[in-house]
Amino acid sequence: MQARILRIGIGVALLLAGYMVGTHNTTSIHAEMRVSIPTSYGKVIAGDSSSLWFEDTTGTLRQVTIPAGNTIFTIARQK
């Protein structure tokens, strides 16, 4: 008798857990920001998750800060 009640209790718990996992909806939000950086800034010398560093022909360093959380950098320079 106790084993049967235990099996029924475990079955109900698994059923409820499956229902809660199955009805949980997540919404993914994707934001894209395009930034144009002048070629006069020079070449990219360093970068991390929040900024890029450029060095021009005179040795001037410039930091471009990107205000975002997780950022994927794609760099394509046109000549």
C-alpha positions in Angstrom: 0.0 0.0 0.0 2.8 2.5 0.9 4.8 1.6 -2.2 1.7 2.3 -4.4 1.1 5.7 -2.7 4.8 6.5 -3.2 4.6 5.6 -6.9 1.5 7.7 -7.4 3.1 10.7 -5.5 6.3 10.5 -7.7 4.1 10.2 -10.8 2.1 13.3 -9.9 5.3 15.2 -9.0 6.9 14.3 -12.4 3.7 15.3 -14.2 3.6 18.7 -12.5 7.3 19.3 -13.2 6.8 18.3 -16.9 3.8 20.7 -17.1 5.8 23.6 -15.6 8.8 23.1 -17.9 6.6 22.6 -21.0 4.6 25.8 -20.4 7.5 28.1 -19.6 8.1 30.5 -22.5 11.2 32.5 -23.1 11.5 35.5 -25.4 14.8 36.2 -27.0 15.5 39.9 -27.8 18.2 40.8 -30.3 19.4 44.3 -30.7 21.7 45.4 -33.4 23.7 48.6 -33.4 25.8 49.7 -36.3 28.6 52.1 -35.7 30.6 53.8 -38.4 34.2 54.5 -37.6 36.3 56.8 -39.8 39.3 55.3 -41.6 41.3 58.2 -40.3 41.3 56.5 -36.9 43.8 54.1 -38.3 44.2 50.4 -37.7 42.6 48.3 -34.9 45.3 47.4 -32.4 43.3 46.0 -29.5 39.7 45.3 -28.4 37.7 43.7 -25.7 34.0 43.2 -24.9 33.3 46.9 -24.5 35.8 48.9 -26.6 38.1 49.0 -29.6 41.5 50.8 -29.7 42.8 52.4 -32.9 46.2 53.8 -33.8 46.6 56.3 -36.7 49.8 56.9 -38.7 51.0 59.6 -36.2 50.8 57.2 -33.3 47.6 58.7 -31.8 45.6 56.2 -29.9 41.8 56.4 -29.9 39.3 54.3 -27.9 35.8 53.7 -29.2 33.5 52.5 -26.4 30.5 50.3 -27.4 27.7 50.6 -24.8 26.4 47.0 -24.8 26.5 43.9 -22.8 27.7 41.0 -25.0 29.1 42.5 -28.2 30.1 40.7 -31.4 32.6 42.7 -33.4 32.5 42.6 -37.2 35.1 44.7 -38.8 35.1 45.4 -42.5 37.2 48.3 -43.8 36.7 49.8 -47.2 39.6 51.4 -49.0 
